[in-house]
Amino acid sequence: MIYEFKIAFKTIQKEGIGSLFKKVFSYFGQMVKALRFLTLRKPFDGTPDEVVDFSFNSAGGLIYPGQVRSEFVQIAELIKKQKPRVIVEIGTANGGTLSAWCALAAPDATIVSIDLPGGIHGGGYAYWRTLIYRQFARPKQKLHLLRADSHRPDSLAQLKKLLPPEGVDFLFIDGDHTYEGVKADYEMYSPLVRKGGVVALHDICLHPPEMDCHVDKFWAEIAEKNHACRELIENPKQGGFGIGLIQF
Ligand SMILES: C[S@@+](CC[C@H](N)C(=O)[O-])C[C@H]1O[C@@H](n2cnc3c(N)ncnc32)[C@H](O)[C@@H]1O
């Protein structure tokens, strides 16, 4: 609830009371969509295309990914083949990628998604959405939603307590996209990935300067040192997005 009050306070300060009323109206609209979401059949064991379609189109846009469709389908194909048993995601936002990881992971996988309420490059999500995101998991999957700053040592310590000892099969970094932010995420979390596991960095393409997204700079540094790298980019001139993969 603190998150909601902060957003309401910021809205009144920056945009005025009229804008707050509009946001409250849209907030309740989302809750109606959430009730609809609860009745939907989830795409467990679906094809990568079906899983990605669900993530883009279910419940009137209640959940959606910040992804280019073709890039998302390619990484979904990889996850479907790998069937990871342990997934860590940094950057939950509207749950688009998280819903896909849950549908494609092993039926008994442990999945942890971390997001900072009010975080840059997306803003996190309201607490009530955890009730929706929990529906992504299959009956035997363990899904943990950490609403925390990925850069804090106590967040890493909390995550470690949730993970089984085998190590992480798939780490998806899509949180703070500043150079220092993505570097810190990579340096803190990639040591948890097991040999043979995969790390994916989102937004490796060059972005317009006003977006303060510099994953491309960090990606260029690690790709130079690492031969097991691959890029999933629909169009190098698309002005953002793009996924970088590193096989450990
Ligand atoms: C681009 S969105 C994630 C999109 C999501 N992966 C998808 O495509 O469905 C980035 C998210 O990262 C979160 N974030 C930013 N800085 C963070 C930090 N230091 N720790 C955790 N989450 C952070 C933001 O709050 C935002 O919700």
The ligand as an SDF file (V2000), in Angstrom:
LIG
                    3D

 27 29  0  0  0  0  0  0  0  0999 V2000
   11.6280   -3.0470  -18.3750 C   0  0  0  0  0  0  0  0  0  0  0  0
   10.8040   -3.4510  -16.9010 S   0  0  0  0  0  0  0  0  0  0  0  0
   10.7660   -5.2120  -16.9170 C   0  0  0  0  0  0  0  0  0  0  0  0
    9.9360   -5.7800  -18.0420 C   0  0  0  0  0  0  0  0  0  0  0  0
    9.6020   -7.2470  -17.9460 C   0  0  0  0  0  0  0  0  0  0  0  0
   10.7880   -8.0710  -17.8090 N   0  0  0  0  0  0  0  0  0  0  0  0
    8.8310   -7.7000  -19.1630 C   0  0  0  0  0  0  0  0  0  0  0  0
    9.3360   -7.5240  -20.2910 O   0  0  0  0  0  0  0  0  0  0  0  0
    7.7260   -8.2360  -18.9900 O   0  0  0  0  0  0  0  0  0  0  0  0
   12.0170   -3.0630  -15.7020 C   0  0  0  0  0  0  0  0  0  0  0  0
   11.5840   -3.2500  -14.2580 C   0  0  0  0  0  0  0  0  0  0  0  0
   12.7800   -3.2550  -13.4640 O   0  0  0  0  0  0  0  0  0  0  0  0
   12.5000   -2.6550  -12.2300 C   0  0  0  0  0  0  0  0  0  0  0  0
   13.7520   -2.1650  -11.6040 N   0  0  0  0  0  0  0  0  0  0  0  0
   14.4610   -1.0500  -11.8750 C   0  0  0  0  0  0  0  0  0  0  0  0
   15.5160   -0.9300  -11.0500 N   0  0  0  0  0  0  0  0  0  0  0  0
   15.4900   -2.0380  -10.2460 C   0  0  0  0  0  0  0  0  0  0  0  0
   16.3010   -2.4950   -9.1850 C   0  0  0  0  0  0  0  0  0  0  0  0
   17.3890   -1.8210   -8.7800 N   0  0  0  0  0  0  0  0  0  0  0  0
   15.9610   -3.6370   -8.5610 N   0  0  0  0  0  0  0  0  0  0  0  0
   14.8740   -4.3540   -8.9600 C   0  0  0  0  0  0  0  0  0  0  0  0
   14.0650   -3.9650   -9.9680 N   0  0  0  0  0  0  0  0  0  0  0  0
   14.3700   -2.8200  -10.6100 C   0  0  0  0  0  0  0  0  0  0  0  0
   11.5270   -1.5300  -12.5480 C   0  0  0  0  0  0  0  0  0  0  0  0
   10.7660   -1.2250  -11.3920 O   0  0  0  0  0  0  0  0  0  0  0  0
   10.7120   -2.1410  -13.7060 C   0  0  0  0  0  0  0  0  0  0  0  0
    9.4770   -2.6390  -13.2470 O   0  0  0  0  0  0  0  0  0  0  0  0
  1  2  1  0
  2  3  1  0
  2 10  1  0
  3  4  1  0
  4  5  1  0
  5  6  1  0
  5  7  1  0
  7  8  2  0
  7  9  1  0
 10 11  1  0
 11 12  1  0
 11 26  1  0
 12 13  1  0
 13 14  1  0
 13 24  1  0
 14 15  1  0
 14 23  1  0
 15 16  2  0
 16 17  1  0
 17 18  1  0
 17 23  2  0
 18 19  1  0
 18 20  2  0
 20 21  1  0
 21 22  2  0
 22 23  1  0
 24 25  1  0
 24 26  1  0
 26 27  1  0
M  CHG  2   2   1   9  -1
M  END
$$$$
